[in-house]
Amino acid sequence: MSSPSGSPTAAPTAPGRLPLIGHAHQLARRPLDFMDSLRGQGSVVRILLGPTPAYVVTDPAVTRRVLVTEVDAFAKGGKIIDALRVFFGDGLATIADGDLHMKHRRLMQPMFNKAHIATRGDVMIDHVREATAAWAPGVARETYEDMNDLTLSTFLVALFGTGLPAHVEEEFTGLMPAIMRGTIRQTILPGWVTKLPLPANRAHERRVARLRALIDQAIDHHRAQLSAAAPAASEAPVGCPAHQPAEQAPGGGLFSTLLTADDPETGPLSRQQLQDEAITLLTGAIETTGTTLAWALYEISRSQKTEQRLHEELDAACGDRPLTQEDLAELPYMRAVLKETMRMYGPAWLVTRTTTRPVTLDGHPIPEGADVIYSPYVHQHDPEVYTDPGTFDPDRWEPERAKAVGRSSFLAFGDGRRKCIGEEFAWTELLIILATVLQRWRLTLASTPPRPQAIVTVKPDKLSMTPHPRTA
């Protein structure tokens, strides 16, 4: 790798380490403040996770070298990926770089093309309208939990089709937060602790096993739907509603792309591979999207100007009729509100890579096999890139102002060849849910202002909001 002029110098070590655990207590107690403080230490800062060193990149331009320009020296890996692999398996998010990763990405790409996603848009809108219509006016709700539940149920409809057994959806909702907390615990603790037969470790293993059993039920449900839809699609005359591919039939789902995929060399995906990819998709969709929506509703409630602009944009696009898939392209300000929410609150706040050979990064030598960490949260709060980064300002994404933001400074969906494959779907789901909620409701804060809490995403520690009908 190229480096600045002069001899390489060791990366500075962050202050505040303790014997045996290093900086793990800082990451456990004050993760966001600790990571943000490293920017003042240099572009590459050494921390200790237990006795193991890791290197935190605080400069967006240097992170771009890790993800894009010199990516072969930085493989997908590290403690976070190792912990995620326990329940992701070898899904697209955790599978090692190389031919297998590229094969899986090619197989999954059709699932997330714009045209395919559009086939599920109106089904998702109907689901969200039905779910939010049941809210009681004037009764406070736990908004973070609401948004995660709504995101999960909407994504399940899009992924596996309609009619999924209710208990499957309910158990997903209960399991996922606990699994994510257990995964973060495994990330920040020394490896030998996570291998001990402790109650917390055993509970984590049981939850992961149950999650895989639920995924199996969802896959079997979707296979049954495809089998039932195929004869109707083949027998109906051209032009009839039933004469369409099974995955586009009303009960179908995006996951049919993987169920029917057949690689010329290795054949269809195995049951284990289908499980791994389903878990990867669900986890990525639930945590990140639900968290973004909760923060967006909170920020909208704080600004009458923002709320009014969103209502005016919605009214111009839809009038008095319900939202449709085609209306999403007419909501640029809503998209800016969501993008600013992602800038301020994540979604992922910590990402790791592993060096494949000894490297010199921005003048600092890093050995082979070392963990390299970057934080989208830190980059997206860099005052040299974002004016007044602690202020929620959707107008910063107007075309002229956005030119000042470097490509490597907004990393909500990653970058390079490991960039999130589901970005287009994420935008669709975010817009559908937020627009549908705002068409019917105004939400006001019913709790104390939430504080950011870094788990997998940067979530609100507590967020209660009261829905009021817009016509009131």
Summary of the structure (lengths in Angstrom):
residues: 472
radius of gyration: 22.8
end to end distance: 61.8
largest distance: 73.9
contacts: 1526
relative contact order: 0.17
helix: 56%
strand: 12%
